[in-house]
């Protein structure tokens, strides 16, 4: 399979944004891409979308809160960087594609894929045997790798890091799988169980990779051994740097920028205008401290806004067969990061001093 781009597949649907930027057109891909792989195009597209959706959820209350799609990063310099955040984007996107392909395989959407029956009939432990229909993660991994990893056609450190993080995302799918069992025996005695492996909820994959993001390791390259181009020396230096890194770990090359402030060249929006949570004791501590993290620690103040939300309420079932609801209005208080106003005050003081000196 040639190095054709994942983005081109994602552009098959107008309603979706690409996973990575590409200059190819849909027609070019349809003419040059293997027709067999068009079968998986919609699954790849949906998987990439689910990955970015999960990214938004995981970083909802962080200063960097993940873009709507990786296209927002790639149109600037985002995915050309190799920070902790882009390592997560690569991992969760690769995981999303593998997860969706595996799920669709189990649902019978592909003619050439079925259950993983490699261990059926084998004893798995005391009182249970392998059976049932295990999710075929080997299939999802293989196709995901062929689609996603085809984007990296270089041999430099950045490409190596991206490929490593793609692999870490796919391994996260395997690490979060769970065993499901069904009892067999006389009168429900459960004397023996048949068990199979199935995908966990994708949220668990996101939680797993968020922990990996917090523990991500910076890859220190030996610059003395690095030369221009894709030389053997470069590949040797990269292999040496990767020697002590586990395949399941996320890695990065560059320190993260300041996500508090807006930076158009990097595609960063800053935290001004972001919603935060304050005073709600029902949410986890990390979310409860979001106003301090997003606003105060970024030199911003918290602005309170009240809005009226109208929703259905007092719904009643009427025979037969309708549900009638009333419309209720509720005042909801939300909090947002707003400019501190210090800049305007400082400008006023400077102008007043300037006028005094003139007098």
CORDA-V580283 format. One record per helix or strand. SS is the DSSP state (~ for helix, > for strand). FROM is the first residue (numbers start at 1). LEN is the number of residues. If there is no record, write none. Layout:
ss = <SS,SS>
from = <FROM,FROM>
len = <LEN,LEN>
//
This chain:
ss = <~,~,~,~,~,>,>,>,>,~,~,>,~,>,~,>,~,>,>,~,>,>,~,~,~,>,>,~>
from = <6,26,35,70,84,116,123,128,134,137,157,178,186,192,202,217,232,251,263,264,268,275,285,290,296,301,322,342>
len = <5,7,24,5,23,1,3,3,1,15,19,7,3,7,13,2,11,2,1,3,1,2,4,5,3,18,17,17>
//
